[in-house]
């Protein structure tokens, strides 16, 4: 934080790096956490390195340069075609026959002729998993029995694999805890159909899809049947798609395996209202808004799409959040020169079985947070902010939630003018304030009076005291930002049943962190009554804890002006701890009947 203030630039707190997160100290004294829905780095050789899915040969296997999972592809032969490991868990799949030596193309290993000369296998490394795509090049090849049923040998270590009912998602869970380790969206297949858009703006803007990495808009798609048995994963392609006269080859059959995490993303479509497109069904981008066949035949049918992003939340409960920004990457707009509104919504938590039918209601789409008028036709970040977004994230953090789900919806879902596409990555920036520190009772004293003494050691004074405390705030960007507030507690009832705050001071003038603060107590305090006093700090946005909160003792005295000689010698104006004196021992910790501060910093009886 000192470096950020000195240089005027954000400085990363490298000790708090994560696969999905970056933490920075900002020149204004705040802390900023940037958390991505997908990994942006990984640990390798004891160091953090950027993700790099480029494949190379190593030790008789094909491996990526740097991903968040251990990944090995076959270099040819009879071993497993792929083995993926993470945290002591392993999943391996094997092709029914020996594999040829692959050709390497960036992040993809291509094994030619694995089920006849016109059928190739493509294994592609992803940031946190892999995709295995069977490429069926001709209608004749689609009739081969080896394509009609793909039986892959499967071996696991500390994993149980099953198919979720309804969604078709394949999950690999820890055999002990049941926690998810790996998962694959519902396996799908598609052909190479893609119709040219009918309007000039659509023809200019529609991105060319790589059919080997996902279906283009307009492609014929179908879901694969999957069966999980002991030691085997069987995938059964849709024969209707393989044999239809209008199917355009090649046809691609593609299960995608990734790490199972709290974060995720998904799409729902009114055109296929009972289908789950969890993790975009393996696609790198998806549409949002109304897609109309009359304007773009690639829509296949008139349909409306909506998107979800389930984001990680930082563990900053008790911090005051000053600013939140959610960023999604737009890759395409129906009309690149006409910005139209995209809305950000607060939604219910994204589930793997989310469909149009089970999400199209107000219990899921709970509140519109903000919107942006944008139109981008290359990958461009779209930033959402505002007070509603900040308040929503603050509320989720206060409740201790680990994730938060946002939804993207077009302003108008009745026309294609609002149609856009977004990538399968997003991130959120959260800036927060560190609350002031709890005052140290060793630095608190009264004059006339004593050092801070617990209830059983309370002394009597016969004059109105001034109380002192040193207050600190960890964020020191402002030379004069800290203010103090003092409080007095006593009981009016003889049995002490109404013990609690009876007087609270106004805020003191602002000073620098570490300064001494004081206030003269009111002359109206009751006589011959035990008084408890405390103090807390305010930094302009958040209260620190009261001095008596938690394990720290309260400070007590009696006030009786009629008692001769009850006024102890004045205390030094600088506390002994500042003078290097050791005469003031720390008061013994004891149960304290003074009310504790609530998590928000307000007093509660």
C-alpha positions, -999 to +999 in steps of 0.1 A: +000+000+000+029+023+007+043+015-028+010+023-044+007+056-026+043+065-035+041+056-072+005+065-079-001+032-095-018-001-084+006-026-069-002-063-069-002-081-035+016-111-049+011-132-018-026-132-025-025-144-061-048-172-071-057-192-102-087-169-108-079-138-088-055-109-086-053-085-055-040-050-058-033-021-034-045+011-050-031+046-046-063+058-029-057+034+000-083+008-011-077-029-019-090-042-052-098-079-059-103-090-095-119-124-097-124-143-130-149-169-138-122-189-155-085-194-145-060-169-156-028-185-142-015-217-126+012-229-103+042-245-120+075-254-105+065-235-073+058-203-093+027-186-108+027-187-146+003-175-172-020-201-188-006-216-220-024-244-237+001-249-265+010-286-268+044-302-270+060-336-266+074-345-232+085-379-218+065-400-242+033-379-239+018-348-254+013-321-227+002-284-226+027-257-215+007-246-185-029-254-174-046-258-140-048-296-143-022-322-150-029-332-186-013-359-208-025-368-243-014-400-260+017-398-282+004-429-301-001-465-291-023-485-267-022-463-236-049-439-224-057-413-250-059-387-222-052-386-185-063-356-164-052-351-127-058-326-100-053-327-062-047-365-061-076-373-083-073-388-118-095-395-148-083-414-178-101-424-211-088-448-237-097-452-273-108-488-283-078-493-307-042-482-307-039-445-317-016-432-344+011-406-336-007-373-336+000-341-355+001-310-332-017-278-340-014-253-312-036-265-284-049-296-304-035-331-311-050-346-343-052-384-346-061-393-381-081-423-392-091-436-358-123-452-371-117-455-408-099-431-431-126-404-428-128-402-390-103-382-370-099-377-332-090-342-320-079-337-284-078-301-274-062-287-242-083-261-223-073-239-194-088-263-168-095-295-188-098-309-223-122-316-252-122-347-273-138-342-306-146-370-331-146-356-366-168-376-390-160-363-425-184-380-448-219-396-448-203-429-456-180-427-426-211-419-404-224-454-412-194-471-397-204-492-366-174-477-348-191-443-350-226-455-340-214-463-305-182-450-289-172-471-260-143-455-241-124-474-214-124-452-183-102-455-152-103-432-121-085-425-089-105-414-059-134-405-083-170-416-089-184-407-123-221-403-130-246-385-153-269-360-138-305-365-144-322-339-165-291-319-174-270-347-188-240-332-171-212-357-164-197-353-130-166-368-114-168-365-076-145-373-047-153-408-035-150-397+001-166-363+004-187-363-027-173-329-037-171-322-075-137-325-091-143-327-128-174-322-149-185-322-186-215-303-199-241-325-216-222-341-246-234-327-279-228-331-316-233-308-346-228-305-383-210-279-404-241-260-415-239-222-415-260-200-437-249-166-448-267-137-429-292-119-450-285-083-439-254-063-447-246-055-411-250-092-401-227-103-430-201-077-419-202-086-382-210-123-378-178-140-367-166-170-386-169-200-364-143-228-362-166-258-364-140-280-347-143-258-315-181-254-314-212-252-336-219-221-355-253-204-353-273-224-379-256-257-373-278-287-367-271-299-331-282-329-311-275-343-276-256-375-272-268-403-250-242-411-224-239-442-202-215-445-173-206-480-162-178-495-142-147-489-162-165-475-193-180-444-207-203-450-237-214-422-260-242-429-285-244-403-313-278-392-327-285-413-358-310-388-371-284-361-374-258-385-388-281-399-415-303-369-424-300-359-461-294-322-453-267-329-427-235-311-438-203-329-431-180-330-413-200-338-382-184-331-348-190-352-316-177-333-286-177-340-249-157-313-229-142-321-195-133-293-171-125-288-135-156-286-113-156-253-094-180-230-076-178-206-106-196-214-139-217-199-167-246-210-188-272-202-215-309-209-217-330-207-250-367-204-256-362-224-288-352-254-268-369-247-235-361-280-217-324-281-227-295-272-204-266-253-220-244-254-189-210-239-196-224-229-230-224-267-238-186-263-245-190-233-269-167-203-264-194-178-270-232-176-268-259-153-279-282-131-258-315-115-270-339-124-298-326-143-328-349-142-359-347-165-389-360-138-412-330-117-404-304-144-400-311-180-411-284-191-387-309-186-359-324-220-370-357-210-354-370-179-337-357-180-302-346-158-272-314-165-253-303-153-219-269-158-201-258-165-166-224-161-149-218-175-114-189-155-100-167-161-070-170-137-041-139-126-020-138-136+016-141-100+030-170-102+053-170-072+076-153-049+050-170-020+035-172-023-003-167+010-021-170+000-057-179-031-078-175-036-115-187-067-134-171-072-168-183-095-196-167-098-231-189-089-260-178-106-293-206-097-317-236-074-322-263-077-349-256-041-359-221-030-350-229+007-356-260+008-334-254+005-297-283-012-279-290-019-243-278-050-225-291-055-190-273-069-159-296-086-135-294-101-100-305-137-104-309-169-084-278-192-083-270-208-116-275-246-115-262-272-140-297-281-149-308-245-157-332-244-187-355-217-202-385-233-186-371-235-150-355-200-151-381-179-169-397-164-138-393-136-113-379-159-086-348-163-108-346-129-125-349-109-093-338-074-100-323-054-128-290-038-115-279-017-144-275-016-182-251-006-209-257+006-245-230-011-265-223-027-299-189-045-304-180-069-331-146-080-318-139-092-283-143-061-261-150-058-224-183-044-213-182-029-178-212-027-155-212-007-123-235+015-101-249+016-067-274-013-070-246-036-081-224-024-052-252-028-027-260-063-040-224-075-037-221-059-002-252-078+009-239-111-004-205-106+012-221-096+046-241-129+045-209-149+039-219-161+004-191-177-016-206-170-051-230-146-067-248-151-100-255-124-126-277-126-156-275-108-190-307-100-208-315-079-238-335-047-232-359-059-260-365-095-266-390-089-294-366-079-322-331-089-333-318-053-331-306-061-296-289-094-304-254-098-291-228-125-283-207-128-252-176-150-244-175-177-218-153-156-196-161-127-173-146-111-142-156-089-113-135-061-096-143-054-059-127-024-041-130-025-004-120-005+027-102-019+057-120-008+088-101+011+115-083-010+141-097-018+175-083+007+200-056-008+223-067-004+259-030+000+269-031+034+253-064+045+269-065+066+301-085+093+319-072+126+334-081+129+362-083+092+366-062+062+358-052+039+330-079+017+316-089-006+345-113-036+344-145-035+364-131-051+396-103-025+398-123+006+392-111+038+411-131+068+422-126+103+409-141+135+423-139+156+391-151+153+355-125+135+335-111+139+300-106+105+284-078+097+259-071+070+233-049+065+203-068+055+171-054+038+140-066+030+105-046+006+082-055+028+052-034+059+054-040+075+020-057+105+037-036+126+061-067+135+082-093+108+079-097+092+113-122+104+138-131+090+173-163+084+191-165+078+229-193+062+249-203+058+285-223+029+299-240+026+333-271+012+349-299+032+365-316+001+380-302-013+413-300-047+399-280-035+368-306-049+344-305-018+322-267-017+319-259-002+285-249+030+266-263+061+282-242+087+265-222+088+232-201+117+221-201+134+187-173+125+163-140+142+172-122+163+147-103+143+121-067+134+126-040+112+111-039+076+119-020+069+152-030+103+167-043+108+202-080+116+205-098+129+236-131+141+249-142+157+281-170+137+297-204+154+304-211+169+338-245+150+338-230+116+345-245+100+376-226+102+409-216+072+431-222+049+401-198+026+383-192+040+348-178+020+318-162+039+289-150+029+255-140+043+221-140+034+185-127+049+153-145+061+121-126+064+088-153+081+068-169+049+055-167+023+082-166+020+120-139+000+137-148-022+167-154-007+201-124-009+224-142-034+246-153-057+218-141-093+218-115-103+244-104-068+254-114-054+288-136-024+294-125+007+312-143+016+345-143+043+372-166+058+398-175+095+399-182+110+433-173+147+438-180+144+476-152+120+483-121+140+495-088+130+480-105+108+454-089+126+426-058+107+416-028+125+403-032+135+367-019+110+342+008+119+317-005+133+285+015+108+266+007+072+275+035+051+290+036+027+261+047+057+239+073+066+265+088+031+266+076+027+302+066-008+314+048+002+346+013-001+332+007-038+330-020-051+306-053-054+326-065-090+331-090-102+306-124-107+322-160-111+311-174-077+302-210-067+307-207-038+282-226-044+250-206-056+220-205-040+186-227-056+159-210-066+127-220-034+111-205-013+139-237-001+155-242-006+192-267-032+204-279-036+239 
